[in-house]
Amino acid sequence: MKGLLLLSGGIDSPVAGILAGKKAEITALHFSSEKITGKQAKEKAEKLAELIKAKAFFSVDFSEELEKIVNSTERKFYFILMKRLMLKTAEKICEKNNFDFILTGENLGQVSSQTLDNLVSISFDVKKPIIRPLLSFDKQEIVDLAKNYGTYELSIGKETCDALGPNKPATRSIKEKVLVEEKKAGFQELVEKLVSDFQKQLKTQK
């Protein structure tokens, strides 16, 4: 089996990658916002991908797409839309490159986009399986695993994924409203652009 890991520079997703890596071949995909926040998170993610023995590491910059979301949608849905953009892009990449599943470090209730309502809204029409090995873990359990696996020290530090986020993000959502916001941002075009960027990078690595 082949999995596409959505790898941030944080604590959770590398642990998810290691756990799933016991059963499948893992390729890491990092969504970078380096035009907004700099290259630190991307550099961390690349080092983490090597540490967890991912088969390959890719990074696509979605800074402009995030700005489009901010400028055209209700701010409280920013994190939900950001996660959906990642998943919808990953889905298309999986279809084009024969990955069997999408892998994330999401954990139920840990942040606003990971409430049960929002996890449903984020993933409701993604056809590829989404594997979440850490879904029921508490944070300390994940931290302990990261320390055991040797990823913790590299993962700690300020995260930058919330740089454009609202002060009061939505903790509840319904898919009908999320779809309305997607259309405002022109999600289909955003996904196509990011998938194209990935495929170009893939060609350069072959």
Residue pairs with C-beta under 8 A, 6 or more apart in sequence:
1 23
1 24
1 25
1 100
1 101
2 24
2 25
2 26
2 27
2 98
2 99
2 100
3 20
3 24
3 25
3 26
3 27
3 99
3 100
3 101
3 102
3 103
3 131
4 26
4 27
4 29
4 90
4 93
4 94
4 99
4 101
4 102
4 103
5 13
5 16
5 17
5 20
5 26
5 27
5 28
5 29
5 54
5 103
5 104
6 13
6 29
6 30
6 31
6 86
6 87
6 90
6 102
6 103
6 104
6 105
7 13
7 14
7 17
7 28
7 29
7 30
7 45
7 48
7 49
7 54
7 57
8 30
8 31
8 41
8 45
8 105
8 159
8 161
9 30
9 40
9 41
9 42
9 43
9 44
9 45
9 48
9 155
9 157
9 159
9 160
10 105
10 155
10 159
10 161
11 105
11 142
11 143
11 146
11 151
11 152
11 155
11 156
12 105
12 106
12 107
12 110
12 134
12 142
13 104
13 105
14 48
14 51
14 52
14 105
14 146
14 149
14 151
14 155
15 105
15 133
15 134
15 142
15 145
15 146
15 149
15 151
16 103
16 104
16 105
16 131
16 132
16 133
16 134
17 26
17 28
17 49
17 52
17 54
17 103
17 105
18 52
18 145
18 149
18 151
19 133
19 134
19 145
20 26
20 103
20 131
20 133
21 52
21 53
21 54
24 100
24 101
25 55
26 52
26 53
26 54
26 55
26 103
27 54
27 55
27 56
27 57
27 58
27 99
28 45
28 48
28 49
28 52
28 54
28 56
28 57
28 58
29 58
29 59
29 60
29 90
29 93
29 198
30 41
30 42
30 45
30 46
30 49
30 57
30 58
30 59
30 60
31 59
31 60
31 62
31 86
31 89
32 39
32 41
32 42
32 45
32 59
32 60
32 61
32 62
32 63
33 41
33 61
33 62
33 63
33 66
33 160
33 161
33 163
33 164
34 41
34 42
34 61
34 63
35 61
35 63
35 64
36 63
36 66
36 67
36 160
36 163
36 164
37 160
37 163
38 160
40 160
41 159
41 160
41 161
42 59
44 154
44 155
44 157
45 57
45 59
46 57
46 59
47 154
48 151
48 154
48 155
49 56
49 57
50 57
51 150
51 151
51 154
52 149
52 151
56 205
58 198
58 201
58 202
58 205
59 201
60 89
60 194
60 197
60 198
60 201
61 197
62 85
62 86
62 89
62 190
62 194
65 85
65 190
65 193
65 194
66 82
66 164
67 164
68 185
68 186
68 190
69 78
69 81
69 82
69 85
69 185
70 78
70 164
72 184
72 185
72 186
73 81
73 181
73 184
73 185
74 181
75 166
76 166
76 168
76 169
76 170
77 169
77 170
77 173
77 177
77 178
77 181
78 164
78 165
78 166
78 169
79 111
79 112
79 113
79 118
79 162
79 165
79 169
79 170
80 113
80 118
80 121
80 122
80 169
80 170
80 173
80 178
81 178
81 181
81 182
81 185
82 113
82 161
83 113
83 122
84 121
84 122
84 123
84 178
84 182
84 187
85 187
85 190
85 191
85 194
87 102
87 122
87 123
87 126
87 130
88 126
88 187
88 191
89 191
89 194
89 195
89 198
90 102
90 128
91 102
91 126
91 127
91 128
92 191
92 192
92 195
93 99
93 195
93 198
93 199
94 100
94 101
94 102
94 128
95 128
96 195
96 199
97 202
99 128
100 128
100 129
101 128
101 129
101 130
101 131
102 126
102 128
102 129
102 130
102 131
103 130
103 131
103 132
103 133
104 130
104 131
104 132
105 132
105 133
105 134
106 114
106 119
106 132
106 134
106 135
107 114
107 132
107 134
107 135
107 136
107 137
107 139
107 142
108 114
108 115
108 116
108 119
108 135
108 136
109 115
109 116
110 139
112 118
112 169
112 170
112 171
113 119
113 122
113 169
115 171
115 172
117 171
117 172
117 173
117 174
118 170
118 171
118 172
118 173
120 175
121 173
121 174
121 175
121 178
123 130
124 175
125 175
134 142
137 145
143 152
146 152
146 155
